[in-house]
Amino acid sequence: MADDKSKTDASDRRMVSAEQDYEVQHFAKKHNLTTEEVVALIAIHGNDRATLGAAVQKRTKTA
């Protein structure tokens, strides 16, 4: 994630940065998860937003 929020590009939006609390909180709220669950998913699957979304869907189908 860019330090200067005004200097971002489209590729930046594809990722969820575990180091940025607001990104983790937004993803957690959107998918009805805790921030700890999101950080664990990022550790397992990486920070690509599409991959994380697919992992969440897979979790909810098996739960």
Buried (B, 14 or more C-beta within 10 A) or exposed (E): EEEEEEEEEEEEEEBBBBEEEEBBEEBBEEBEBEBEBBBEBBEEBEBBEEBBBEBBEEEEEEE
